[in-house]
Amino acid sequence: MGTLTVRLQNVVLQIKTAHEDFLVRARGHFSHQVIPDQEYADVHVTLDYRTGLRRDHEAFRFDGPEDRQLIGYHTYVSAGRIDWTNIWDFPGLKLSHRKEKASHFYHAVYHEMEDDRLLLRMAKRILRRRALKALRDDILDQFLEYLIYYPIFWFLEHERGLRLCHASGVELERGAVMFPGLAGVGKSTVSMHLFSRLGGRILSDNLLFYDDKKVYACLEPILLASYGQGFLGHGDPRVIATGRASMYDRSAFSIPEEHRSEEAKLSAVILLARSKSAFVRCLSKEHAISRTLDSNAIAGETKRYHNFSAMMNLVSPRGVLPLERAKALEALLADVACYEVGVQDGVPLDGVMESTVLKELEKLPIP
């Protein structure tokens, strides 16, 4: 049984498993967040990786008290515990969660079903070896989400009041700028362009936390497509290639700790849009809040996390309501400039930034 301990926003999670491939994947992904094992952890996760027939997976139940109540399709609850045995977007995974004193405990069981392995063997005759490896890597990346990221996210939201947002962020001289929005709109490209050109420090590439006062980093590898890499100048020494491809077919980069920021006071929110022409326009607070929350509801990472959160909240003495997320965002944006910026396709990003984002950022007061 191997052990891995990571720290994210001062939440310590320890995971134990005999599945060495997953531990290797997790160590590479969380290279800057891996810490020595310690006696106390906020979140404990145990992963049992099993093989068997699909009928074995369907018949499996976690051991538990006799008074467990079936509250939904393959969902059982008892005092302070929930067994989630039908995770619709991760077939083969079953998850049990309970809280003891100040720590949270998760027991995950994943069945690699012989029926599916037979299909994979047949697929070797059709799929290239690289494509077959990508299928296995996708499963390992789903483990990263459901067994490390989501338990930490829920702990932060449930215990410390930090909400999750699908956004990139960079801290500049005039304060932090947050770029919410859907995948592919240019969040990573624009924030990394500003970081490379103006300096400052990176908050996050893909996900941020927020409360009613600040934004907080979700330290992940920086994932950039070849298009985005072209805007980093002539090899920015602060942006270091890790040599690892991501689940989104993008290259992964790391930023040294001295060029990262853990938390920052927000000065501007900029929602990006692909456009035939560059533009910039002010948004009302209500519009910015609505667009940000709508993006969270649609984007895969936050949508899957909110499903996870809703399930865990079923046995929480104090559930986290969507209204609380909206209220925190409303308070955060109370004195923040909000814009929508059109990113023109096929036009050099320098020109678009000069006429839109940089122009508006220069109007912000220096703290």
C-alpha positions as CSV (number, residue, x, y, z in Angstrom):
1,M,0.0,0.0,0.0
2,G,1.5,3.3,-1.1
3,T,0.8,6.7,0.4
4,L,0.8,10.2,-1.1
5,T,0.2,13.5,0.8
6,V,-0.6,16.8,-0.8
7,R,-1.4,20.3,0.4
8,L,-3.6,22.7,-1.5
9,Q,-4.7,26.0,0.1
10,N,-3.5,24.6,3.5
11,V,-5.7,21.6,3.2
12,V,-3.7,18.4,3.8
13,L,-5.0,15.3,2.0
14,Q,-3.5,11.8,2.3
15,I,-4.3,9.0,-0.1
16,K,-3.5,5.4,0.3
17,T,-3.6,2.8,-2.5
18,A,-1.8,-0.1,-4.0
19,H,-2.4,1.2,-7.5
20,E,1.1,2.4,-8.3
21,D,0.2,3.8,-11.7
22,F,-2.1,6.3,-10.1
23,L,0.4,7.3,-7.4
24,V,3.0,8.0,-10.2
25,R,0.5,10.1,-12.1
26,A,-0.5,12.0,-9.0
27,R,3.1,12.7,-7.9
28,G,3.8,14.1,-11.3
29,H,0.7,16.2,-11.4
30,F,1.0,17.6,-7.9
31,S,4.8,17.9,-7.9
32,H,4.8,21.3,-6.1
33,Q,2.1,20.3,-3.6
34,V,3.5,16.9,-2.5
35,I,4.6,17.1,1.2
36,P,6.1,14.5,3.6
37,D,3.5,12.1,5.1
38,Q,2.3,13.3,8.5
39,E,0.2,12.0,11.3
40,Y,-2.7,14.4,10.8
41,A,-4.6,15.1,7.6
42,D,-7.7,17.1,7.0
43,V,-8.9,14.6,4.4
44,H,-8.1,10.8,4.2
45,V,-8.7,8.8,1.0
46,T,-8.3,5.1,0.5
47,L,-8.5,3.6,-3.0
48,D,-9.1,-0.1,-3.6
49,Y,-8.5,-1.0,-7.3
50,R,-10.1,-4.3,-8.2
51,T,-10.7,-6.4,-11.2
52,G,-13.8,-8.5,-11.9
53,L,-16.9,-8.9,-13.9
54,R,-19.5,-6.1,-14.3
55,R,-21.9,-8.1,-12.3
56,D,-19.3,-8.1,-9.4
57,H,-19.2,-4.3,-9.6
58,E,-23.0,-4.0,-9.6
59,A,-23.4,-6.3,-6.7
60,F,-20.7,-4.6,-4.5
61,R,-21.9,-2.7,-1.4
62,F,-19.8,-1.0,1.3
63,D,-19.9,-2.5,4.7
64,G,-22.0,-0.3,7.0
65,P,-24.6,0.0,9.7
66,E,-27.9,-1.9,9.3
67,D,-30.0,1.3,9.5
68,R,-28.7,2.7,6.2
69,Q,-31.4,4.4,4.2
70,L,-31.7,4.1,0.4
71,I,-32.5,7.7,-0.7
72,G,-31.9,7.4,-4.4
73,Y,-30.7,5.0,-7.1
74,H,-27.8,3.2,-5.3
75,T,-27.3,6.0,-2.8
76,Y,-27.3,5.1,0.9
77,V,-27.1,7.4,3.9
78,S,-26.7,6.8,7.6
79,A,-25.7,9.1,10.5
80,G,-22.9,11.3,9.1
81,R,-22.1,9.0,6.1
82,I,-23.1,8.6,2.5
83,D,-22.4,5.7,0.1
84,W,-22.5,6.9,-3.5
85,T,-22.4,3.7,-5.6
86,N,-23.6,5.0,-9.0
87,I,-21.4,7.8,-10.2
88,W,-22.9,8.3,-13.6
89,D,-19.9,10.1,-15.3
90,F,-17.3,7.7,-13.8
91,P,-18.5,4.1,-14.4
92,G,-16.7,1.6,-12.1
93,L,-16.1,4.0,-9.2
94,K,-18.0,3.8,-5.9
95,L,-17.4,6.3,-3.1
96,S,-18.2,6.3,0.6
97,H,-17.7,9.4,2.8
98,R,-17.9,10.0,6.5
99,K,-16.7,12.7,8.9
100,E,-15.1,12.0,12.2
101,K,-14.3,15.0,14.4
102,A,-12.5,17.5,12.2
103,S,-11.3,15.1,9.5
104,H,-13.1,13.7,6.4
105,F,-12.7,10.1,5.3
106,Y,-13.3,8.7,1.8
107,H,-13.3,5.1,0.8
108,A,-13.2,4.6,-3.0
109,V,-13.6,1.3,-4.8
110,Y,-12.9,1.1,-8.5
111,H,-13.7,-2.0,-10.5
112,E,-11.7,-2.5,-13.7
113,M,-14.2,-4.9,-15.2
114,E,-13.1,-7.9,-17.2
115,D,-15.9,-7.3,-19.7
116,D,-14.4,-3.9,-20.5
117,R,-10.8,-5.3,-20.6
118,L,-12.0,-7.7,-23.3
119,L,-13.3,-4.8,-25.3
120,L,-10.0,-3.0,-24.9
121,R,-8.1,-6.1,-26.2
122,M,-10.4,-6.1,-29.2
123,A,-9.8,-2.4,-29.6
124,K,-6.1,-2.9,-30.0
125,R,-6.8,-4.1,-33.5
126,I,-8.5,-0.9,-34.3
127,L,-7.0,1.8,-32.1
128,R,-3.4,2.9,-32.2
129,R,-1.3,2.1,-29.1
130,R,-1.2,5.9,-28.3
131,A,-5.0,6.2,-28.4
132,L,-5.3,3.1,-26.1
133,K,-2.8,4.7,-23.6
134,A,-4.9,7.9,-23.7
135,L,-8.0,5.9,-22.5
136,R,-6.1,4.6,-19.5
137,D,-4.6,8.1,-18.8
138,D,-8.2,9.5,-18.8
139,I,-9.1,7.1,-16.0
140,L,-6.1,8.2,-13.9
141,D,-7.0,11.8,-14.5
142,Q,-10.6,11.1,-13.3
143,F,-9.0,9.7,-10.1
144,L,-7.2,13.0,-9.7
145,E,-10.5,14.8,-9.8
146,Y,-12.7,12.6,-7.7
147,L,-10.1,11.4,-5.1
148,I,-7.9,14.5,-4.6
149,Y,-9.3,17.7,-6.1
150,Y,-13.0,17.3,-5.3
151,P,-12.5,16.2,-1.6
152,I,-10.3,19.2,-1.1
153,F,-12.7,21.5,-2.9
154,W,-15.6,20.3,-0.7
155,F,-13.5,20.7,2.5
156,L,-12.6,24.3,1.5
157,E,-16.2,25.1,0.7
158,H,-17.8,23.3,3.6
159,E,-15.3,24.1,6.3
160,R,-13.8,27.4,5.2
161,G,-16.3,29.1,2.9
162,L,-14.2,29.2,-0.2
163,R,-16.2,28.8,-3.5
164,L,-14.9,27.3,-6.7
165,C,-14.9,29.3,-10.0
166,H,-13.9,28.2,-13.5
167,A,-11.5,31.1,-14.2
168,S,-7.9,32.0,-14.7
169,G,-6.3,34.7,-12.8
170,V,-3.1,36.9,-12.6
171,E,-2.0,39.4,-10.0
172,L,-0.6,42.6,-11.5
173,E,0.6,45.9,-10.2
174,R,-2.9,47.3,-10.1
175,G,-4.5,44.2,-8.5
176,A,-5.7,40.8,-9.5
177,V,-7.6,40.2,-12.7
178,M,-10.0,37.2,-13.0
179,F,-11.0,35.8,-16.4
180,P,-14.1,33.5,-15.9
181,G,-15.6,31.7,-18.9
182,L,-15.9,28.5,-20.8
183,A,-13.1,26.3,-22.1
184,G,-11.6,27.5,-25.3
185,V,-12.4,31.1,-25.0
186,G,-8.8,32.2,-24.3
187,K,-8.6,32.5,-20.5
188,S,-5.2,30.7,-20.2
189,T,-3.8,32.4,-23.2
190,V,-4.7,35.9,-22.1
191,S,-3.7,35.6,-18.5
192,M,-0.3,34.0,-19.5
193,H,0.2,36.7,-22.1
194,L,-0.3,39.4,-19.4
195,F,1.9,37.5,-17.0
196,S,4.7,37.2,-19.6
197,R,4.4,40.8,-20.7
198,L,3.6,42.7,-17.5
199,G,5.2,40.5,-14.9
200,G,3.2,40.1,-11.7
201,R,2.3,36.6,-10.4
202,I,0.1,33.8,-11.6
203,L,-2.9,32.8,-9.5
204,S,-4.4,30.0,-11.5
205,D,-4.7,28.8,-15.0
206,N,-8.1,27.1,-14.9
207,L,-9.8,27.2,-11.5
208,L,-9.9,29.8,-8.7
209,F,-11.4,29.9,-5.2
210,Y,-13.2,33.0,-3.9
211,D,-14.9,34.3,-0.8
212,D,-16.5,37.7,-0.2
213,K,-13.1,39.5,0.1
214,K,-10.4,37.8,-2.1
215,V,-9.6,35.3,-4.8
216,Y,-7.4,32.3,-4.0
217,A,-5.2,30.1,-6.1
218,C,-5.9,26.6,-7.1
219,L,-2.4,25.5,-7.9
220,E,-2.5,23.3,-11.0
221,P,-0.1,22.7,-13.9
222,I,-0.5,25.5,-16.5
223,L,-2.1,23.9,-19.6
224,L,-1.5,25.6,-22.9
225,A,-2.3,24.6,-26.4
226,S,0.3,25.4,-29.1
227,Y,-1.7,28.6,-29.9
228,G,-1.3,29.8,-26.4
229,Q,2.4,28.9,-26.1
230,G,3.1,31.2,-29.0
231,F,2.4,34.3,-26.9
232,L,5.0,33.6,-24.2
233,G,7.6,35.6,-26.0
234,H,11.0,34.1,-26.7
235,G,11.0,31.4,-24.1
236,D,9.9,33.0,-20.8
237,P,12.3,31.5,-18.2
238,R,9.5,31.7,-15.6
239,V,7.4,29.2,-17.6
240,I,8.9,25.8,-17.4
241,A,7.8,22.9,-19.6
242,T,7.1,19.7,-17.5
243,G,7.2,17.4,-20.5
244,R,3.8,16.0,-19.5
245,A,0.7,16.1,-21.8
246,S,-2.6,16.8,-20.2
247,M,-6.1,15.2,-20.4
248,Y,-7.1,18.1,-22.7
249,D,-4.3,17.4,-25.3
250,R,-2.4,20.4,-24.1
251,S,1.2,20.7,-22.8
252,A,1.8,21.3,-19.1
253,F,4.0,24.0,-17.7
254,S,5.0,25.0,-14.1
255,I,5.6,28.4,-12.6
256,P,8.2,28.7,-9.9
257,E,6.8,29.5,-6.5
258,E,8.2,33.1,-6.4
259,H,6.1,33.9,-9.5
260,R,2.9,32.5,-8.1
261,S,0.4,34.1,-5.7
262,E,-1.7,32.2,-3.1
263,E,-4.3,35.0,-2.7
264,A,-5.0,38.5,-3.9
265,K,-7.4,41.4,-3.8
266,L,-9.5,41.5,-6.9
267,S,-9.4,44.6,-9.1
268,A,-11.1,43.5,-12.3
269,V,-13.2,40.8,-13.9
270,I,-12.9,40.3,-17.6
271,L,-15.2,37.9,-19.5
272,L,-13.8,36.9,-22.8
273,A,-15.6,36.2,-26.0
274,R,-14.5,35.1,-29.4
275,S,-15.4,37.8,-31.9
276,K,-15.0,38.9,-35.5
277,S,-13.7,42.3,-34.2
278,A,-12.0,43.4,-31.0
279,F,-14.2,45.2,-28.5
280,V,-14.4,46.1,-24.9
281,R,-17.5,47.1,-22.9
282,C,-18.4,47.6,-19.3
283,L,-20.7,45.0,-17.7
284,S,-23.1,45.6,-14.8
285,K,-22.3,43.6,-11.6
286,E,-25.5,41.6,-12.1
287,H,-24.5,40.6,-15.6
288,A,-21.0,39.7,-14.6
289,I,-22.3,37.6,-11.7
290,S,-24.8,35.8,-13.9
291,R,-22.3,35.1,-16.6
292,T,-19.7,33.8,-14.2
293,L,-22.2,31.5,-12.4
294,D,-23.6,30.3,-15.8
295,S,-20.1,29.4,-16.9
296,N,-19.6,27.4,-13.7
297,A,-22.8,25.5,-14.3
298,I,-21.6,24.5,-17.9
299,A,-17.9,24.0,-17.6
300,G,-17.0,20.3,-17.1
301,E,-14.7,20.7,-14.1
302,T,-17.0,22.9,-12.0
303,K,-20.2,21.1,-13.2
304,R,-18.8,17.7,-12.1
305,Y,-17.6,19.2,-8.8
306,H,-21.0,20.7,-8.1
307,N,-22.6,17.2,-8.6
308,F,-20.0,15.8,-6.1
309,S,-20.7,18.7,-3.7
310,A,-24.5,18.2,-3.9
311,M,-24.1,14.5,-3.1
312,M,-21.9,15.2,-0.1
313,N,-24.2,17.9,1.2
314,L,-27.0,15.3,1.5
315,V,-25.5,14.2,4.9
316,S,-24.0,17.6,5.9
317,P,-25.5,19.3,8.9
318,R,-25.0,22.6,6.9
319,G,-25.3,22.2,3.2
320,V,-23.7,24.7,0.9
321,L,-26.5,26.3,-1.2
322,P,-26.0,27.8,-4.6
323,L,-27.3,31.0,-3.1
324,E,-24.3,31.2,-0.8
325,R,-22.0,31.0,-3.8
326,A,-23.9,33.8,-5.5
327,K,-23.9,36.0,-2.4
328,A,-20.1,35.6,-1.9
329,L,-19.5,36.5,-5.6
330,E,-21.8,39.5,-5.3
331,A,-19.8,40.8,-2.3
332,L,-16.5,40.1,-4.0
333,L,-17.5,42.1,-7.1
334,A,-19.0,45.1,-5.2
335,D,-16.1,47.4,-5.9
336,V,-14.6,45.6,-8.9
337,A,-14.5,46.8,-12.5
338,C,-16.3,44.3,-14.8
339,Y,-15.8,44.1,-18.6
340,E,-16.5,41.9,-21.6
341,V,-13.7,41.8,-24.1
342,G,-13.9,40.4,-27.6
343,V,-10.8,38.5,-28.7
344,Q,-10.5,38.7,-32.4
345,D,-9.7,35.5,-34.2
346,G,-6.7,35.6,-36.6
347,V,-5.3,38.9,-35.2
348,P,-2.1,39.0,-33.2
349,L,-2.9,39.0,-29.5
350,D,-0.6,42.0,-28.8
351,G,-2.8,44.3,-30.9
352,V,-6.0,43.0,-29.3
353,M,-4.6,43.4,-25.8
354,E,-3.4,47.0,-26.5
355,S,-6.8,48.1,-27.7
356,T,-8.9,46.3,-25.0
357,V,-7.5,44.7,-21.8
358,L,-4.4,46.8,-21.3
359,K,-6.3,50.0,-22.1
360,E,-8.8,49.3,-19.4
361,L,-6.3,48.0,-16.8
362,E,-4.3,51.3,-17.1
363,K,-7.4,53.1,-15.7
364,L,-7.4,51.1,-12.5
365,P,-5.9,52.8,-9.4
366,I,-2.6,51.3,-8.1
367,P,-3.3,50.0,-4.5
